[in-house]
Structure formats: structure tokens, C-alpha cells
């Protein structure tokens, strides 16, 4: 579950704020009750003194430890009962003065017995979805709103039926996303603009994030720009490269739209090669044809994409044009 550092930082901030808010609210309630009912304040002070004595005794372990320990425990229980009785008399629940944490399992710490709590994982999942929406500029792309009706239901020039073909691709993508694992195959979606490549890529990404995996979406142009900025900053940091390399699933959108250069070709080639070597799946969408991919990138990179990725050749007409016609 290697989410981006931004996701982890955001999740940690949220859970820390939750705990701080619960502690703050408890403090306000306690101050109010102490002002109205001084007897409760005195009981709490007695309880703290007994707990402190109990701690000292346990550390010393001298004399009749068991007997004194039992006596002290009995005293603290008597104080708690007396305190609860006064609160009940005032119409207040026994835990009224305690912090009311959202997660009862970890008390809004985010970990339980050294293991990430399910509440923290859920916050990470939601923040990862927010990050995906922000980086893609779209929170609406899903399998549920992918419209097959825009694809022609008749024979194309190559003898295929675009709608039937896209139905098969649609089903493949759903199955891929729902059964995604760290070693799932990589995919390259090839076709003209407006055929739904980005939509299906984001639908896969959204489903995979909801399953608890770390997904990074990046338009090819932005990906290269980020890598180039980090490479020539001479800061010694490789945080951006690690973000793209180590995520469970990388989505590279619109490959071929980036400015061609020696650095671009090397950066994309190295990233693709590294992820294949580490058995980490990548989904690439591109408007370039198979021939153009072979001409645009090095023989090794093109061979990796066309030979080791599952190839989806999109068909049909520009859906954005059809929707606005």
C-alpha cells in the first residue's frame, strides 16, 4: 500500500486533528463540570494521587506488594463509583469527562499494537481518491458512467464492430480493476483522441484505489516535466522518481504529448523498464499508433510497451465531438 507521501501526510494531519479536537472538547467539558460541581474535581484529584501512588508502588516492588496493590485498586474503584454516581445524579453519562474519539479501536492515534488501524487506512483511501481527482482534473470518471452507446454498432473499415470491440475492452478493464494485484499485467490503450482511453484509465485507477492500493496518475507531459525538474535541481532528492517508480499502479496518460528530447526518451524508457523489472503494473494511454510509438521512442522502450503490455486498440469516433454535435 505505498501511497504517496502527500497522502500519508494528509491522513496523519486529519487523524491528529481528530484526536486534538476530542481532547480539546473533553477539556472544555471538564472545566465546565469542575466549575459547577467542585466535588467531582476533588474526586479526580484523589484519583490522580492514588494512580500516582500505584505507579510508584509497582516500580519499587517492595514489601507486601500484592496486598497494598489490592488495597489501592479498591480505593480507585471506590472513587470511580462515587464519581460516576455524582455524574449520574447530574444527568451526565459516566464517560462525559473523557475524550470521545471517533475510532474506539485506536483512540484516534492511527495505530493499534504497532499496526496501522483500519481507520487510518480508510482516511488514506479517501485522501488517495482526492489526490487522484486533483491530479486528473476529474472525479467523475467511473465504469458506471462509461457510455458504450457512442461507439458505432456496425462494421468498421478493418471489419470489426467498434461497439462490440469496446464492450470487450470495457469488460476487460472492469475485471482487471476488480481483481488487481501487485503483479497484474501492464496495459497500453492505443487510439485516436476522444475514444475513452482516459476515462477507462481513471475508472481503473479509482477502483484500484478503493481496493486499498496506491495509484499515481500523471499526464505524460507533467510526468516528464517533474522528473526533469528533479533531475536538474541537483538537490540529491529522488522523491518524484520514487513516487512514480514505487506506487502499486502508475497511470501515464497521453503518452506522446510530451516534448520530445533525449532526456524525455531516457526518462520514460527507464521508468517503464524499472516498473517491469519490479513487476509493478502501468497503464498507458496514447494517441500514437503502433507505428508512431515505434518511431517516437527507442527500440527497447517501444518493444517493452508493445511486447509486454496488454494492448487495447480503441475504435470509434471522437465521443466529445459526438456529445456536442
Number of C-alpha atoms within 10 A of each C-alpha: 16 15 21 21 11 13 21 19 12 15 23 17 11 17 20 15 13 19 20 15 15 18 17 13 16 19 15 11 15 18 14 12 19 15 11 11 14 11 15 20 17 13 16 16 12 15 19 13 13 17 16 11 14 18 12 11 17 12 9 9 11 9 9 8 13 13 10 13 17 11 13 17 15 12 16 19 13 13 18 15 13 15 20 18 15 16 19 13 10 11 9 14 13 15 11 15 20 14 19 18 18 14 17 9 14 18 18 23 18 22 16 13 7 7 9 13 18 15 20 21 17 14 19 27 23 17 21 27 22 15 19 21 17 12 14 17 9 12 16 13 20 17 19 8 10 14 12 16 10 17 21 16 15 12 12 12 7 7 8 13 18 22 19 17 17 21 16 12 17 17 11 12 19 17 12 17 20 13 12 19 16 15 13 16 17 22 22 24 25 23 20 17 17 17 21 24 24 22 18 21 25 25 23 26 26 23 20 22 25 17 16 18 22 25 28 24 22 21 21 23 18 14 21 20 15 14 20 16 11 17 17 9 10 9 8 9 11 12 13 16 17 12 18 24 22 20 22 27 29 24 26 24 26 21 21 18 14 16 13 13 9 9 14 20 17 14 18 20 19 14 17 21 17 14 20 20 9 12 15 21 23 26 21 25 24 22 21 20 13 17 9 12 21 17 12 15 19 15 12 11 21 19 14 15 23 15 10 14 19 14 16 19 16 20 21 20 16 15 18 13 9 11 8 6 6
